[in-house]
Amino acid sequence: MTTTTRDLRLLAEEAVLAPDAGRELIVATGADRVRFLHGLVTNDVAGTPVGRGCRAALLTPKGQVVADLRICLRPDDVRIIVDRGQAGVVADALSRYAIMDDFSAAPVPAYAFLSVLGPAAARQLAGAGVEVGPLAGAPPRALAHAELGPLWAVRIRELGSDGFWIGGPAAEVAALRDRLAAGGLPELDAAVAEAARIDALEPRFGVEITAEYFPMEVGLADTIDERKGCYLGQEPIVRIRDRGHINWRLVVLDVSGPAAPHAGDRLETDAKPKAGRVTSAATLPDGRAVALAMAHVSLPVGATLRIRGAGDGQPVEARLRAEVASRPAAA
């Protein structure tokens, strides 16, 4: 068994430290913080209890995705986790809409996160002096979170496995990473982590999640609460929902042969010459190539298609294995 194959097995059966994804933190304050966020983003912030969170999207007025947010409610503020390079952009975007509201949002400098994933994640963290046991039984979708001294733990699902994000001052997080490594916790190779993300059909902001698409096309259907009132971009989202039609949706492809395609390669079939494009691709440790793609809704799960690169070489055959849900999951 190769090292990378072993580490992927540990992700599924034990625990691993995921590569640093560079996530950033925004803290929102002010008496109107919950009401304001609830009226701006797609999910039910007002109905989320303190100690829990929700994943939400910030949209343009036309309904396209501006940001992917994990919004966590605390007694005196709201913490918002965003992707690398987004804290300043998102904080500014939120603040621009706070005209008459008692609301402010600011990035937290020198704040870092690490991810410990797998069934034994809580035990590994406890061995490094971080007790997350009370959070372990919470469903990752609920984003249960708690202060642990200078650190903050959030229950999450990533790379197809349950685990925890641990945030805190960069020096504290670096020290925890060192303790985990000294205790024998392996760090997943970055290429293997990317393959696991693709295999688990998890979109990444700036790659799959972009302003070109609506949230339900890129795996963010569950960020939309269809029972709530107005939010930015709601009108086109409701119109699409009521008409029951989107043009594209995110899919995972099993690629024939060991060579992975490349982002930007186009999808085609005899019936649909312009059937979509690859967004991410990688090779799993067992040699199987996988890809995420934005595929036209006319391609059913199980369909065989061709992936054609920018050159004149022969196209690669692939099978559409699975697609993201285009409607929120039932409560």
C-alpha positions as CSV (number, residue, x, y, z in Angstrom):
1,M,0.0,0.0,0.0
2,T,1.4,3.4,-1.0
3,T,1.6,6.3,1.5
4,T,-1.1,8.2,-0.4
5,T,-3.4,5.2,-0.5
6,R,-2.8,4.6,3.2
7,D,-3.6,8.3,4.0
8,L,-6.9,8.1,2.1
9,R,-7.8,5.0,4.0
10,L,-7.0,6.8,7.3
11,L,-9.3,9.7,6.2
12,A,-12.2,7.1,5.9
13,E,-11.3,5.0,8.9
14,E,-9.1,6.9,11.3
15,A,-8.1,10.6,11.1
16,V,-5.9,12.9,9.1
17,L,-4.8,16.5,9.2
18,A,-6.1,18.2,6.0
19,P,-3.8,20.6,4.0
20,D,-4.2,24.2,5.0
21,A,-7.1,25.7,2.9
22,G,-6.4,29.3,4.1
23,R,-9.9,29.9,5.4
24,E,-10.5,33.3,7.0
25,L,-12.7,34.7,9.7
26,I,-15.1,37.7,9.8
27,V,-16.7,38.9,13.0
28,A,-20.0,40.7,12.8
29,T,-21.3,42.8,15.7
30,G,-24.1,45.3,16.4
31,A,-27.6,44.9,17.8
32,D,-29.0,44.3,14.3
33,R,-26.4,41.7,13.3
34,V,-28.8,38.6,13.1
35,R,-31.7,40.4,11.6
36,F,-29.5,42.1,9.0
37,L,-27.7,39.0,7.9
38,H,-31.0,37.1,7.8
39,G,-32.4,39.6,5.4
40,L,-29.3,39.6,3.2
41,V,-28.2,36.0,2.7
42,T,-30.0,32.9,1.5
43,N,-30.3,30.8,4.7
44,D,-32.3,31.1,7.9
45,V,-29.9,33.0,10.1
46,A,-32.6,34.2,12.5
47,G,-33.8,30.6,13.1
48,T,-30.3,29.4,13.9
49,P,-29.7,29.0,17.7
50,V,-26.6,30.3,19.5
51,G,-23.9,27.6,19.4
52,R,-25.0,26.4,16.0
53,G,-24.5,27.8,12.4
54,C,-25.7,27.6,8.9
55,R,-24.1,27.6,5.5
56,A,-25.4,30.5,3.4
57,A,-24.7,32.2,0.1
58,L,-24.4,35.9,-0.6
59,L,-25.8,36.6,-4.0
60,T,-25.9,39.3,-6.6
61,P,-29.3,40.9,-7.3
62,K,-29.5,38.6,-10.3
63,G,-29.0,35.5,-8.1
64,Q,-25.4,34.6,-8.9
65,V,-23.0,33.6,-6.1
66,V,-20.8,36.3,-4.6
67,A,-19.6,34.3,-1.5
68,D,-20.0,31.0,0.3
69,L,-20.4,31.6,4.0
70,R,-20.5,29.5,7.2
71,I,-22.4,31.7,9.7
72,C,-22.0,30.8,13.3
73,L,-24.0,32.5,16.1
74,R,-22.5,33.3,19.4
75,P,-24.0,35.3,22.4
76,D,-22.4,38.6,21.5
77,D,-21.4,38.4,17.9
78,V,-21.6,36.3,14.7
79,R,-18.6,34.6,13.2
80,I,-18.5,34.1,9.5
81,I,-16.0,31.7,7.9
82,V,-15.0,32.4,4.3
83,D,-12.6,31.0,1.8
84,R,-9.0,32.2,1.2
85,G,-8.7,35.9,0.3
86,Q,-12.4,36.6,0.8
87,A,-12.6,38.1,4.3
88,G,-12.0,41.7,3.3
89,V,-14.1,41.4,0.2
90,V,-17.1,39.9,2.0
91,A,-16.8,42.2,5.0
92,D,-16.9,45.2,2.7
93,A,-19.8,43.8,0.7
94,L,-21.9,43.2,3.8
95,S,-21.1,46.6,5.2
96,R,-22.2,48.4,2.0
97,Y,-25.8,47.1,2.6
98,A,-25.9,48.2,6.3
99,I,-27.3,51.7,5.7
100,M,-29.5,52.3,8.8
101,D,-28.6,49.1,10.6
102,D,-26.5,48.7,13.8
103,F,-24.2,46.3,12.1
104,S,-20.5,46.1,11.3
105,A,-18.3,43.3,9.9
106,A,-14.5,43.1,10.0
107,P,-11.9,40.5,9.1
108,V,-9.9,39.1,12.1
109,P,-6.2,39.5,11.3
110,A,-3.7,36.7,12.1
111,Y,-6.4,34.2,12.5
112,A,-6.0,30.6,11.2
113,F,-7.8,27.3,10.8
114,L,-6.8,23.7,10.6
115,S,-9.0,20.7,9.7
116,V,-8.8,17.3,11.5
117,L,-11.0,14.8,9.6
118,G,-12.1,11.3,10.1
119,P,-13.9,9.1,12.6
120,A,-11.0,9.4,15.1
121,A,-10.7,13.2,14.8
122,A,-12.1,13.9,18.3
123,R,-9.7,11.4,19.9
124,Q,-6.7,12.8,18.0
125,L,-7.6,16.3,19.1
126,A,-8.0,15.2,22.7
127,G,-4.6,13.7,22.6
128,A,-3.3,17.1,21.7
129,G,-5.1,18.8,24.5
130,V,-8.2,20.0,22.7
131,E,-11.4,18.4,24.0
132,V,-14.1,18.6,21.3
133,G,-16.2,15.6,22.6
134,P,-19.4,17.6,23.2
135,L,-19.5,18.6,19.6
136,A,-18.8,15.1,18.2
137,G,-22.4,14.0,18.2
138,A,-23.7,17.0,16.4
139,P,-24.6,16.6,12.7
140,P,-22.0,18.5,10.6
141,R,-24.7,20.4,8.8
142,A,-25.7,22.1,12.1
143,L,-22.2,23.6,12.3
144,A,-22.1,23.2,16.1
145,H,-19.2,25.2,17.6
146,A,-17.6,26.0,20.9
147,E,-14.9,28.1,22.5
148,L,-12.0,25.9,23.8
149,G,-9.7,28.4,25.6
150,P,-7.9,30.4,23.0
151,L,-9.2,28.1,20.2
152,W,-12.6,27.7,18.6
153,A,-13.9,24.4,17.3
154,V,-16.6,23.9,14.5
155,R,-18.1,20.5,13.6
156,I,-17.9,20.2,9.8
157,R,-17.8,17.8,6.9
158,E,-15.0,18.1,4.4
159,L,-13.4,15.8,1.8
160,G,-16.3,13.4,2.3
161,S,-15.6,12.8,6.0
162,D,-16.8,14.3,9.2
163,G,-14.4,16.3,11.4
164,F,-13.6,19.6,12.9
165,W,-12.2,23.0,12.0
166,I,-10.1,24.4,14.8
167,G,-9.6,28.2,14.6
168,G,-7.6,30.6,16.7
169,P,-4.7,33.0,16.7
170,A,-2.2,31.8,14.1
171,A,0.5,31.0,16.7
172,E,-2.0,28.9,18.7
173,V,-3.1,27.0,15.7
174,A,0.5,26.4,14.5
175,A,1.3,25.0,18.0
176,L,-1.7,22.7,17.8
177,R,-0.6,21.5,14.4
178,D,2.8,20.7,15.8
179,R,1.3,18.7,18.7
180,L,-0.9,16.7,16.4
181,A,2.1,15.9,14.1
182,A,4.2,14.9,17.1
183,G,1.4,12.6,18.2
184,G,1.6,10.8,14.8
185,L,-1.4,12.3,13.0
186,P,-0.5,12.3,9.3
187,E,-1.1,15.2,7.0
188,L,-3.0,14.4,3.8
189,D,-1.0,15.1,0.7
190,A,-2.4,18.1,-1.1
191,A,-2.9,16.2,-4.4
192,V,-4.7,13.4,-2.5
193,A,-6.9,15.9,-0.7
194,E,-7.9,17.5,-4.0
195,A,-8.7,14.1,-5.4
196,A,-10.8,13.3,-2.3
197,R,-12.7,16.6,-2.7
198,I,-13.5,15.9,-6.3
199,D,-14.5,12.3,-5.6
200,A,-16.8,13.6,-2.8
201,L,-18.5,16.1,-5.2
202,E,-17.5,19.1,-3.1
203,P,-17.4,22.4,-4.9
204,R,-14.7,25.0,-4.2
205,F,-15.2,28.7,-4.2
206,G,-13.6,30.4,-7.1
207,V,-13.4,27.1,-9.0
208,E,-16.9,25.5,-9.1
209,I,-18.6,28.2,-7.1
210,T,-18.4,31.4,-9.2
211,A,-20.6,34.3,-10.2
212,E,-21.3,32.5,-13.5
213,Y,-23.8,30.2,-11.9
214,F,-26.8,30.1,-9.6
215,P,-26.3,28.5,-6.2
216,M,-28.4,25.4,-7.0
217,E,-26.2,24.7,-10.0
218,V,-23.0,24.5,-8.0
219,G,-23.9,22.4,-5.0
220,L,-25.3,25.2,-2.8
221,A,-29.0,24.2,-2.9
222,D,-29.0,23.5,0.8
223,T,-27.9,27.1,1.5
224,I,-31.3,28.3,0.4
225,D,-34.2,28.4,2.9
226,E,-37.3,28.3,0.8
227,R,-39.5,29.3,3.7
228,K,-37.9,32.6,4.6
229,G,-38.7,36.1,3.4
230,C,-36.7,38.4,1.2
231,Y,-33.0,38.2,0.7
232,L,-30.7,39.6,-1.9
233,G,-31.2,37.8,-5.2
234,Q,-34.3,36.0,-4.1
235,E,-36.5,37.0,-7.0
236,P,-34.5,35.1,-9.7
237,I,-34.0,32.2,-7.4
238,V,-37.7,31.8,-6.7
239,R,-38.4,32.2,-10.4
240,I,-36.1,29.4,-11.3
241,R,-37.6,27.2,-8.5
242,D,-41.1,27.8,-9.7
243,R,-40.3,27.1,-13.3
244,G,-38.3,24.0,-12.2
245,H,-35.5,24.6,-14.6
246,I,-31.8,25.2,-14.5
247,N,-29.4,24.9,-17.4
248,W,-26.3,23.5,-15.6
249,R,-25.4,21.4,-12.6
250,L,-22.3,20.2,-11.0
251,V,-21.4,16.5,-11.6
252,V,-18.6,14.1,-10.8
253,L,-17.1,12.1,-13.7
254,D,-15.3,8.8,-13.7
255,V,-12.7,9.1,-16.4
256,S,-11.6,6.2,-18.5
257,G,-7.9,5.6,-18.3
258,P,-5.4,6.9,-15.8
259,A,-4.8,10.4,-17.2
260,A,-6.9,13.1,-15.7
261,P,-8.3,15.8,-17.9
262,H,-7.7,19.5,-17.2
263,A,-9.9,22.4,-16.0
264,G,-11.5,24.0,-19.0
265,D,-11.7,20.9,-21.1
266,R,-15.1,20.7,-22.7
267,L,-17.7,18.0,-22.5
268,E,-19.5,16.7,-25.6
269,T,-21.9,13.9,-26.8
270,D,-23.2,13.1,-30.2
271,A,-26.5,14.8,-29.3
272,K,-25.0,17.7,-27.4
273,P,-21.7,19.0,-28.8
274,K,-21.5,21.7,-26.2
275,A,-22.4,19.8,-23.1
276,G,-20.3,21.6,-20.4
277,R,-16.8,21.9,-19.1
278,V,-14.4,20.4,-16.6
279,T,-13.8,22.6,-13.5
280,S,-11.4,20.3,-11.5
281,A,-9.6,17.0,-12.2
282,A,-7.3,14.7,-10.3
283,T,-6.1,11.1,-10.0
284,L,-7.0,9.0,-7.0
285,P,-4.2,6.9,-5.3
286,D,-5.7,3.8,-6.9
287,G,-5.0,5.2,-10.3
288,R,-8.6,6.2,-11.2
289,A,-9.0,9.7,-12.7
290,V,-12.0,11.8,-11.6
291,A,-13.3,15.2,-12.5
292,L,-15.8,17.8,-11.5
293,A,-17.7,19.4,-14.3
294,M,-20.5,21.8,-15.0
295,A,-22.7,19.6,-17.2
296,H,-25.9,20.5,-19.1
297,V,-29.0,19.2,-17.4
298,S,-29.8,17.1,-20.5
299,L,-27.0,14.7,-19.6
300,P,-28.5,12.0,-17.2
301,V,-26.6,10.3,-14.4
302,G,-24.9,7.2,-16.0
303,A,-24.4,8.9,-19.3
304,T,-21.2,8.3,-21.2
305,L,-19.6,11.4,-22.7
306,R,-16.4,12.7,-24.2
307,I,-13.9,15.1,-22.7
308,R,-12.0,17.1,-25.3
309,G,-9.0,19.2,-24.5
310,A,-7.8,22.4,-26.2
311,G,-5.5,20.5,-28.5
312,D,-6.2,18.2,-31.4
313,G,-5.7,14.9,-29.5
314,Q,-8.3,12.2,-29.1
315,P,-11.1,12.9,-26.6
316,V,-11.2,10.9,-23.4
317,E,-14.3,8.9,-22.5
318,A,-16.0,9.5,-19.1
319,R,-19.1,8.4,-17.2
320,L,-21.3,10.8,-15.3
321,R,-21.4,9.2,-11.9
322,A,-23.4,11.6,-9.7
323,E,-24.8,15.1,-9.6
324,V,-25.4,17.7,-6.9
325,A,-28.9,18.2,-5.6
326,S,-30.6,21.2,-7.2
327,R,-33.2,21.5,-4.5
328,P,-32.8,21.8,-0.7
329,A,-32.9,18.6,1.2
330,A,-36.1,17.8,3.1
331,A,-36.1,19.1,6.7
